[in-house]
């Protein structure tokens, strides 16, 4: 349980597609899902198997697990750096947009009315509209 697990149906199908082995139907294919070792299971296996070949295979598997772990850690670091870059560029673009808004802002001046305007007061006897 801690050192081995059963492959899921999706993992088994992916494994078949990568290695082009074992039919998926019941005629000549694998009848059960295979087991796989966890990262901790590989050293446990080496404590049981002591042949020269088993030791060489174990060393290669441990190297693969180490490379996978390094890739995962590097991708996490890369993701963090991308988020920082995104925030930094968003801040800079915000300044650019604010500056453009300020430059493009048109001050609305009071408009003069079109037509004739009299500066005299209306006569008291004038007809009201």
TORPA-4810 file (N, C-alpha, C, O; in nm, 3 decimals):
<nodes>
NODE_1_0.083_-0.119_0.000_0.000_0.000_0.000_0.087_0.125_0.000_0.062_0.219_-0.076_X
NODE_2_0.191_0.128_0.086_0.281_0.244_0.088_0.385_0.238_-0.023_0.438_0.340_-0.065_X
NODE_3_0.414_0.116_-0.069_0.525_0.099_-0.163_0.480_0.056_-0.303_0.558_0.063_-0.398_X
NODE_4_0.354_0.012_-0.316_0.301_-0.031_-0.446_0.156_0.013_-0.457_0.088_0.034_-0.357_X
NODE_5_0.109_0.027_-0.580_-0.031_0.058_-0.603_-0.075_-0.004_-0.735_0.008_-0.035_-0.821_X
NODE_6_-0.206_-0.023_-0.751_-0.263_-0.078_-0.873_-0.289_0.037_-0.970_-0.344_0.140_-0.932_X
NODE_7_-0.247_0.018_-1.095_-0.270_0.121_-1.195_-0.419_0.134_-1.224_-0.491_0.035_-1.230_X
NODE_8_-0.465_0.258_-1.242_-0.605_0.281_-1.278_-0.626_0.243_-1.424_-0.530_0.218_-1.497_X
NODE_9_-0.751_0.239_-1.467_-0.784_0.203_-1.605_-0.722_0.304_-1.702_-0.668_0.265_-1.806_X
NODE_10_-0.729_0.432_-1.669_-0.671_0.535_-1.755_-0.519_0.521_-1.764_-0.461_0.535_-1.872_X
NODE_11_-0.455_0.494_-1.650_-0.309_0.477_-1.650_-0.269_0.355_-1.733_-0.169_0.358_-1.805_X
NODE_12_-0.347_0.248_-1.722_-0.318_0.127_-1.798_-0.335_0.153_-1.947_-0.252_0.110_-2.027_X
NODE_13_-0.442_0.222_-1.986_-0.463_0.255_-2.127_-0.351_0.343_-2.180_-0.305_0.324_-2.292_X
NODE_14_-0.307_0.439_-2.099_-0.196_0.525_-2.139_-0.068_0.443_-2.157_0.006_0.462_-2.252_X
NODE_15_-0.044_0.351_-2.064_0.074_0.265_-2.071_0.070_0.180_-2.197_0.172_0.163_-2.264_X
NODE_16_-0.046_0.125_-2.230_-0.061_0.045_-2.351_-0.033_0.130_-2.475_0.034_0.084_-2.567_X
NODE_17_-0.084_0.251_-2.478_-0.065_0.336_-2.596_0.082_0.376_-2.613_0.128_0.394_-2.725_X
NODE_18_0.156_0.389_-2.503_0.296_0.429_-2.510_0.387_0.313_-2.552_0.485_0.334_-2.623_X
NODE_19_0.354_0.194_-2.508_0.442_0.080_-2.536_0.386_-0.011_-2.644_0.453_-0.106_-2.686_X
NODE_20_0.263_0.015_-2.689_0.195_-0.063_-2.792_0.203_-0.212_-2.758_0.245_-0.293_-2.840_X
NODE_21_0.162_-0.245_-2.638_0.161_-0.384_-2.596_0.028_-0.419_-2.533_-0.048_-0.331_-2.492_X
NODE_22_0.002_-0.544_-2.525_-0.112_-0.601_-2.455_-0.245_-0.548_-2.507_-0.276_-0.429_-2.494_X
NODE_23_-0.320_-0.637_-2.564_-0.452_-0.601_-2.614_-0.542_-0.559_-2.499_-0.527_-0.605_-2.386_X
NODE_24_-0.636_-0.472_-2.529_-0.726_-0.426_-2.423_-0.846_-0.518_-2.407_-0.914_-0.513_-2.304_X
NODE_25_-0.872_-0.604_-2.506_-0.985_-0.695_-2.490_-0.941_-0.822_-2.417_-0.825_-0.834_-2.378_X
NODE_26_-1.031_-0.914_-2.399_-1.002_-1.034_-2.318_-0.928_-1.143_-2.397_-0.892_-1.245_-2.339_X
NODE_27_-0.906_-1.124_-2.526_-0.839_-1.227_-2.606_-0.689_-1.201_-2.610_-0.640_-1.136_-2.703_X
NODE_28_-0.618_-1.249_-2.514_-0.473_-1.237_-2.514_-0.419_-1.116_-2.441_-0.298_-1.100_-2.430_X
NODE_29_-0.506_-1.032_-2.392_-0.462_-0.912_-2.321_-0.445_-0.939_-2.173_-0.474_-1.048_-2.125_X
NODE_30_-0.399_-0.838_-2.101_-0.383_-0.849_-1.957_-0.522_-0.857_-1.894_-0.609_-0.776_-1.926_X
NODE_31_-0.542_-0.952_-1.806_-0.673_-0.973_-1.744_-0.689_-0.891_-1.616_-0.799_-0.885_-1.562_X
NODE_32_-0.584_-0.830_-1.569_-0.589_-0.754_-1.444_-0.500_-0.631_-1.458_-0.413_-0.626_-1.545_X
NODE_33_-0.522_-0.534_-1.374_-0.438_-0.414_-1.376_-0.307_-0.444_-1.304_-0.308_-0.500_-1.195_X
NODE_34_-0.194_-0.408_-1.364_-0.065_-0.436_-1.300_-0.039_-0.344_-1.181_-0.104_-0.240_-1.165_X
NODE_35_0.056_-0.384_-1.101_0.097_-0.305_-0.985_0.219_-0.221_-1.025_0.295_-0.259_-1.114_X
NODE_36_0.236_-0.108_-0.959_0.351_-0.021_-0.984_0.412_0.019_-0.850_0.341_0.032_-0.750_X
NODE_37_0.542_0.037_-0.849_0.612_0.077_-0.727_0.607_0.228_-0.709_0.612_0.302_-0.807_X
NODE_38_0.596_0.272_-0.586_0.608_0.414_-0.555_0.756_0.448_-0.543_0.842_0.360_-0.553_X
NODE_39_0.786_0.574_-0.523_0.925_0.616_-0.509_0.991_0.547_-0.389_1.109_0.512_-0.394_X
NODE_40_0.915_0.528_-0.282_0.969_0.461_-0.164_0.974_0.309_-0.182_1.051_0.241_-0.114_X
NODE_41_0.893_0.257_-0.273_0.890_0.113_-0.296_1.013_0.060_-0.367_1.051_-0.055_-0.348_X
NODE_42_1.076_0.143_-0.448_1.194_0.098_-0.522_1.310_0.063_-0.429_1.369_-0.043_-0.446_X
NODE_43_1.344_0.147_-0.330_1.451_0.106_-0.237_1.412_-0.017_-0.155_1.497_-0.099_-0.120_X
NODE_44_1.283_-0.030_-0.123_1.239_-0.149_-0.050_1.260_-0.274_-0.134_1.299_-0.378_-0.082_X
NODE_45_1.236_-0.263_-0.263_1.257_-0.375_-0.354_1.404_-0.413_-0.358_1.437_-0.531_-0.362_X
NODE_46_1.492_-0.314_-0.357_1.635_-0.345_-0.364_1.684_-0.415_-0.238_1.785_-0.485_-0.243_X
NODE_47_1.615_-0.396_-0.128_1.657_-0.467_-0.006_1.621_-0.615_-0.014_1.679_-0.697_0.057_X
NODE_48_1.527_-0.648_-0.101_1.487_-0.788_-0.118_1.567_-0.854_-0.230_1.615_-0.966_-0.215_X
NODE_49_1.582_-0.783_-0.341_1.655_-0.837_-0.456_1.801_-0.799_-0.445_1.834_-0.683_-0.418_X
NODE_50_1.888_-0.896_-0.465_2.030_-0.865_-0.448_2.115_-0.903_-0.569_2.238_-0.902_-0.559_X
NODE_51_2.053_-0.936_-0.681_2.133_-0.970_-0.798_2.194_-0.842_-0.857_2.145_-0.732_-0.832_X
NODE_52_2.299_-0.860_-0.933_2.367_-0.747_-0.995_2.273_-0.670_-1.087_2.271_-0.547_-1.088_X
NODE_53_2.195_-0.743_-1.164_2.100_-0.681_-1.258_1.993_-0.601_-1.183_1.958_-0.490_-1.224_X
NODE_54_1.941_-0.656_-1.074_1.838_-0.588_-0.995_1.892_-0.458_-0.937_1.821_-0.357_-0.931_X
NODE_55_2.016_-0.459_-0.894_2.078_-0.338_-0.838_2.093_-0.231_-0.946_2.067_-0.114_-0.920_X
NODE_56_2.136_-0.271_-1.066_2.150_-0.175_-1.176_2.016_-0.113_-1.214_2.005_0.008_-1.234_X
NODE_57_1.913_-0.197_-1.223_1.779_-0.146_-1.256_1.730_-0.052_-1.147_1.672_0.052_-1.177_X
NODE_58_1.753_-0.088_-1.022_1.711_-0.005_-0.910_1.778_0.133_-0.916_1.712_0.235_-0.893_X
NODE_59_1.906_0.136_-0.947_1.979_0.263_-0.957_1.919_0.350_-1.068_1.901_0.470_-1.049_X
NODE_60_1.890_0.289_-1.182_1.831_0.365_-1.293_1.693_0.420_-1.256_1.660_0.534_-1.289_X
NODE_61_1.613_0.338_-1.188_1.480_0.383_-1.148_1.491_0.498_-1.049_1.415_0.595_-1.058_X
NODE_62_1.582_0.490_-0.955_1.600_0.598_-0.858_1.643_0.727_-0.928_1.600_0.836_-0.889_X
NODE_63_1.727_0.716_-1.030_1.767_0.834_-1.106_1.647_0.898_-1.177_1.635_1.020_-1.183_X
NODE_64_1.560_0.814_-1.230_1.440_0.865_-1.297_1.351_0.938_-1.196_1.303_1.048_-1.224_X
NODE_65_1.329_0.878_-1.079_1.248_0.944_-0.976_1.309_1.078_-0.936_1.237_1.175_-0.913_X
NODE_66_1.441_1.083_-0.926_1.509_1.207_-0.890_1.488_1.313_-0.997_1.462_1.429_-0.966_X
NODE_67_1.500_1.275_-1.125_1.479_1.370_-1.234_1.335_1.420_-1.237_1.310_1.537_-1.263_X
NODE_68_1.240_1.330_-1.211_1.099_1.371_-1.208_1.076_1.471_-1.096_1.008_1.571_-1.115_X
NODE_69_1.133_1.445_-0.979_1.117_1.536_-0.865_1.178_1.672_-0.898_1.118_1.776_-0.869_X
NODE_70_1.298_1.673_-0.959_1.362_1.799_-0.997_1.278_1.875_-1.099_1.264_1.997_-1.090_X
NODE_71_1.222_1.803_-1.196_1.137_1.867_-1.296_1.015_1.930_-1.230_0.977_2.042_-1.263_X
NODE_72_0.954_1.858_-1.137_0.836_1.911_-1.068_0.872_2.035_-0.988_0.800_2.135_-0.992_X
NODE_73_0.984_2.030_-0.915_1.025_2.146_-0.836_1.057_2.265_-0.925_1.023_2.379_-0.894_X
NODE_74_1.124_2.238_-1.038_1.157_2.346_-1.131_1.031_2.405_-1.193_1.022_2.526_-1.214_X
NODE_75_0.932_2.319_-1.223_0.810_2.371_-1.283_0.732_2.455_-1.181_0.666_2.552_-1.219_X
NODE_76_0.739_2.419_-1.053_0.674_2.498_-0.949_0.742_2.634_-0.938_0.676_2.737_-0.926_X
NODE_77_0.874_2.634_-0.942_0.950_2.759_-0.938_0.919_2.844_-1.061_0.903_2.966_-1.052_X
NODE_78_0.912_2.779_-1.176_0.880_2.850_-1.300_0.741_2.912_-1.292_0.720_3.025_-1.336_X
NODE_79_0.647_2.838_-1.237_0.510_2.890_-1.222_0.509_3.014_-1.132_0.440_3.111_-1.161_X
NODE_80_0.584_3.009_-1.023_0.592_3.123_-0.931_0.652_3.245_-1.002_0.603_3.357_-0.987_X
NODE_81_0.760_3.223_-1.078_0.824_3.333_-1.149_0.731_3.393_-1.254_0.730_3.514_-1.273_X
NODE_82_0.654_3.309_-1.322_0.559_3.360_-1.421_0.450_3.444_-1.355_0.409_3.547_-1.410_X
NODE_83_0.404_3.402_-1.238_0.304_3.480_-1.166_0.360_3.616_-1.125_0.290_3.717_-1.134_X
NODE_84_0.486_3.620_-1.080_0.549_3.747_-1.044_0.562_3.838_-1.166_0.535_3.958_-1.159_X
NODE_85_0.604_3.779_-1.278_0.618_3.855_-1.402_0.483_3.909_-1.447_0.473_4.024_-1.491_X
NODE_86_0.380_3.828_-1.436_0.245_3.870_-1.473_0.200_3.989_-1.388_0.146_4.086_-1.440_X
NODE_87_0.223_3.981_-1.258_0.184_4.089_-1.168_0.261_4.217_-1.203_0.204_4.326_-1.208_X
NODE_88_0.392_4.201_-1.226_0.476_4.317_-1.259_0.429_4.383_-1.388_0.418_4.506_-1.394_X
NODE_89_0.401_4.304_-1.491_0.356_4.362_-1.618_0.217_4.422_-1.604_0.187_4.524_-1.666_X
NODE_90_0.131_4.359_-1.525_-0.003_4.417_-1.503_0.007_4.554_-1.437_-0.065_4.646_-1.474_X
NODE_91_0.097_4.567_-1.340_0.117_4.696_-1.274_0.165_4.802_-1.374_0.118_4.915_-1.373_X
NODE_92_0.258_4.763_-1.459_0.311_4.858_-1.558_0.204_4.898_-1.659_0.192_5.015_-1.695_X
NODE_93_0.126_4.800_-1.705_0.021_4.833_-1.800_-0.086_4.921_-1.736_-0.145_5.006_-1.803_X
NODE_94_-0.111_4.901_-1.609_-0.208_4.986_-1.539_-0.163_5.131_-1.543_-0.244_5.221_-1.565_X
NODE_95_-0.034_5.155_-1.522_0.020_5.291_-1.529_0.004_5.347_-1.670_-0.033_5.463_-1.687_X
NODE_96_0.032_5.265_-1.771_0.018_5.309_-1.910_-0.127_5.346_-1.940_-0.154_5.450_-2.000_X
NODE_97_-0.220_5.261_-1.899_-0.362_5.288_-1.926_-0.410_5.414_-1.853_-0.487_5.491_-1.910_X
NODE_98_-0.365_5.434_-1.731_-0.404_5.555_-1.658_-0.351_5.680_-1.727_-0.420_5.781_-1.736_X
NODE_99_-0.227_5.672_-1.777_-0.168_5.786_-1.848_-0.244_5.813_-1.977_-0.272_5.929_-2.009_X
NODE_100_-0.278_5.708_-2.050_-0.355_5.726_-2.174_-0.493_5.785_-2.145_-0.539_5.873_-2.218_X
NODE_101_-0.557_5.738_-2.041_-0.688_5.794_-2.003_-0.676_5.943_-1.973_-0.761_6.022_-2.013_X
NODE_102_-0.570_5.980_-1.903_-0.549_6.121_-1.868_-0.525_6.204_-1.994_-0.578_6.315_-2.007_X
NODE_103_-0.445_6.152_-2.087_-0.414_6.226_-2.209_-0.535_6.237_-2.301_-0.554_6.338_-2.368_X
NODE_104_-0.617_6.134_-2.303_-0.732_6.134_-2.393_-0.855_6.200_-2.333_-0.954_6.222_-2.404_X
NODE_105_-0.850_6.230_-2.207_-0.965_6.293_-2.143_-0.985_6.432_-2.202_-0.893_6.514_-2.203_X
NODE_106_-1.104_6.458_-2.251_-1.136_6.587_-2.311_-1.217_6.665_-2.209_-1.321_6.621_-2.160_X
NODE_107_-1.166_6.782_-2.179_-1.239_6.867_-2.085_-1.358_6.927_-2.157_-1.344_6.987_-2.264_X
NODE_108_-1.473_6.910_-2.099_-1.593_6.966_-2.161_-1.608_7.111_-2.118_-1.626_7.142_-2.000_X
NODE_109_-1.601_7.198_-2.217_-1.619_7.341_-2.192_-1.767_7.371_-2.210_-1.836_7.306_-2.289_X
NODE_110_-1.817_7.471_-2.136_-1.959_7.506_-2.155_-1.981_7.555_-2.298_-1.907_7.640_-2.347_X
NODE_111_-2.083_7.502_-2.362_-2.109_7.536_-2.502_-2.196_7.662_-2.509_-2.286_7.682_-2.427_X
NODE_112_-2.167_7.743_-2.607_-2.249_7.862_-2.629_-2.376_7.821_-2.702_-2.374_7.732_-2.788_X
NODE_113_-2.484_7.885_-2.668_-2.611_7.857_-2.735_-2.608_7.919_-2.874_-2.552_8.026_-2.896_X
NODE_114_-2.670_7.849_-2.964_-2.676_7.898_-3.101_-2.800_7.988_-3.116_-2.906_7.958_-3.061_X
NODE_115_-2.786_8.094_-3.188_-2.899_8.182_-3.216_-2.880_8.320_-3.156_-2.777_8.351_-3.095_X
NODE_116_-2.983_8.402_-3.176_-2.979_8.540_-3.130_-3.017_8.546_-2.984_-3.114_8.483_-2.941_X
NODE_117_-2.942_8.623_-2.909_-2.975_8.645_-2.768_-2.982_8.795_-2.746_-2.895_8.871_-2.789_X
NODE_118_-3.086_8.836_-2.678_-3.103_8.978_-2.649_-3.051_9.005_-2.510_-3.075_8.928_-2.416_X
NODE_119_-2.982_9.114_-2.497_-2.930_9.149_-2.366_-3.029_9.236_-2.289_-3.008_9.265_-2.171_X
NODE_120_-3.136_9.280_-2.357_-3.237_9.363_-2.291_-3.340_9.275_-2.222_-3.360_9.160_-2.259_X
NODE_121_-3.403_9.334_-2.122_-3.511_9.263_-2.056_-3.635_9.272_-2.142_-3.652_9.364_-2.221_X
NODE_122_-3.717_9.175_-2.126_-3.840_9.170_-2.202_-3.937_9.276_-2.150_-3.947_9.301_-2.030_X
NODE_123_-4.004_9.337_-2.241_-4.101_9.440_-2.203_-4.220_9.377_-2.134_-4.256_9.263_-2.163_X
NODE_124_-4.280_9.448_-2.044_-4.392_9.398_-1.965_-4.513_9.368_-2.052_-4.592_9.281_-2.017_X
NODE_125_-4.529_9.437_-2.162_-4.646_9.419_-2.246_-4.625_9.314_-2.356_-4.715_9.288_-2.435_X
NODE_126_-4.505_9.255_-2.361_-4.476_9.158_-2.465_-4.562_9.034_-2.449_-4.602_8.998_-2.338_X
NODE_127_-4.591_8.971_-2.559_-4.673_8.850_-2.559_-4.588_8.735_-2.506_-4.475_8.711_-2.548_X
NODE_128_-4.648_8.667_-2.412_-4.575_8.554_-2.355_-4.597_8.430_-2.442_-4.707_8.409_-2.493_X
NODE_129_-4.500_8.355_-2.458_-4.515_8.236_-2.543_-4.599_8.128_-2.480_-4.619_8.023_-2.540_X
</nodes>
